[in-house]
Amino acid sequence: PPSPPPAAAMASRFWDQSSGSEDESGSEGSSDSEVEVKRPAVQRQWDVDSDSESEEENRRVISAKDKAWIAMESDVTSVKNAMKNNDWGNILSGFDDLNKKVDKQRTLIAREGGIPTFYIRLLVELEDQLQTTLKDKEMQKRMNRTNGRALNRMKLSLRKHNAGYAEEIRKYRENPIESAEEESE
């Protein structure tokens, strides 16, 4: 069996690794180098694991209103892109997503001064595009089956949905330029 190390050697190892004021003034050069070698390894470990300083610099605090508005504006943008392509399936799904977000944020919208103008503008643009598409019978015949069904569903849901916003839509149609200026402020 191996013999245990002498008690004096164990005691010196213990005292060499401690960081007391007595050891700093009377420590040996070799024991300081051992301790210094260990410290950079510990510092590197913490440097690698702790990236919170750089993360905090990149973080931004966004209010609940701004977060909701950004989400709704992104849905408005996706609906407008689908309108350019005359893709009524994507218009319908984007419109449904947007309406869910508006319903979810109803208390925030009421507190912040009412329905956002970009939402009312989208309702007006959708209504206008729907009317022009419905008047063009030739285009309706060329639509594929799913796009035609989505157009019919959109017609029904938009008519039902816009009934609740009739007053805001009327005000926007009377003066769309003034409403656009209010949104930019």
Solvent accessible surface area in square Angstrom, and as a share of the most:
residue,aa,sasa,rsa
1,P,174,1.09
2,P,131,0.83
3,S,98,0.63
4,P,113,0.71
5,P,73,0.46
6,P,92,0.58
7,A,83,0.64
8,A,80,0.62
9,A,37,0.28
10,M,112,0.50
11,A,48,0.37
12,S,55,0.36
13,R,155,0.57
14,F,131,0.55
15,W,150,0.53
16,D,63,0.32
17,Q,109,0.49
18,S,44,0.28
19,S,88,0.57
20,G,31,0.30
21,S,93,0.60
22,E,147,0.66
23,D,39,0.20
24,E,136,0.61
25,S,102,0.66
26,G,65,0.62
27,S,43,0.28
28,E,121,0.54
29,G,63,0.61
30,S,74,0.48
31,S,8,0.05
32,D,60,0.31
33,S,55,0.36
34,E,104,0.47
35,V,29,0.17
36,E,101,0.45
37,V,108,0.62
38,K,111,0.47
39,R,125,0.46
40,P,54,0.34
41,A,52,0.41
42,V,77,0.44
43,Q,113,0.50
44,R,151,0.55
45,Q,103,0.46
46,W,158,0.55
47,D,100,0.52
48,V,110,0.63
49,D,98,0.51
50,S,57,0.37
51,D,79,0.41
52,S,52,0.33
53,E,135,0.60
54,S,59,0.38
55,E,101,0.45
56,E,112,0.50
57,E,142,0.64
58,N,127,0.65
59,R,180,0.66
60,R,183,0.67
61,V,154,0.89
62,I,60,0.30
63,S,59,0.38
64,A,72,0.55
65,K,70,0.30
66,D,66,0.34
67,K,129,0.55
68,A,8,0.06
69,W,41,0.15
70,I,94,0.48
71,A,35,0.27
72,M,1,0.00
73,E,74,0.33
74,S,63,0.41
75,D,19,0.10
76,V,8,0.05
77,T,75,0.44
78,S,57,0.37
79,V,0,0.00
80,K,58,0.24
81,N,73,0.38
82,A,7,0.05
83,M,20,0.09
84,K,162,0.69
85,N,115,0.59
86,N,33,0.17
87,D,46,0.24
88,W,0,0.00
89,G,33,0.32
90,N,87,0.45
91,I,0,0.00
92,L,12,0.06
93,S,58,0.37
94,G,9,0.09
95,F,1,0.01
96,D,49,0.25
97,D,68,0.35
98,L,0,0.00
99,N,22,0.11
100,K,136,0.58
101,K,67,0.29
102,V,1,0.01
103,D,85,0.44
104,K,163,0.69
105,Q,50,0.22
106,R,106,0.39
107,T,110,0.64
108,L,11,0.06
109,I,4,0.02
110,A,77,0.59
111,R,176,0.64
112,E,75,0.34
113,G,72,0.69
114,G,30,0.29
115,I,36,0.18
116,P,10,0.06
117,T,27,0.16
118,F,11,0.04
119,Y,0,0.00
120,I,9,0.04
121,R,45,0.17
122,L,0,0.00
123,L,0,0.00
124,V,10,0.06
125,E,58,0.26
126,L,0,0.00
127,E,47,0.21
128,D,62,0.32
129,Q,42,0.19
130,L,5,0.03
131,Q,81,0.36
132,T,86,0.50
133,T,3,0.02
134,L,34,0.17
135,K,157,0.66
136,D,54,0.28
137,K,127,0.54
138,E,106,0.48
139,M,50,0.22
140,Q,51,0.23
141,K,161,0.68
142,R,169,0.62
143,M,28,0.12
144,N,99,0.51
145,R,182,0.67
146,T,99,0.58
147,N,24,0.13
148,G,19,0.19
149,R,141,0.52
150,A,9,0.07
151,L,4,0.02
152,N,79,0.40
153,R,148,0.54
154,M,0,0.00
155,K,50,0.21
156,L,112,0.56
157,S,38,0.24
158,L,1,0.01
159,R,152,0.56
160,K,169,0.71
161,H,43,0.19
162,N,11,0.05
163,A,73,0.57
164,G,65,0.63
165,Y,20,0.08
166,A,58,0.45
167,E,86,0.39
168,E,67,0.30
169,I,13,0.06
170,R,111,0.41
171,K,117,0.50
172,Y,21,0.08
173,R,101,0.37
174,E,119,0.53
175,N,65,0.33
176,P,57,0.36
177,I,127,0.64
178,E,89,0.40
179,S,18,0.12
180,A,41,0.32
181,E,104,0.47
182,E,106,0.47
183,E,67,0.30
184,S,94,0.61
185,E,178,0.80
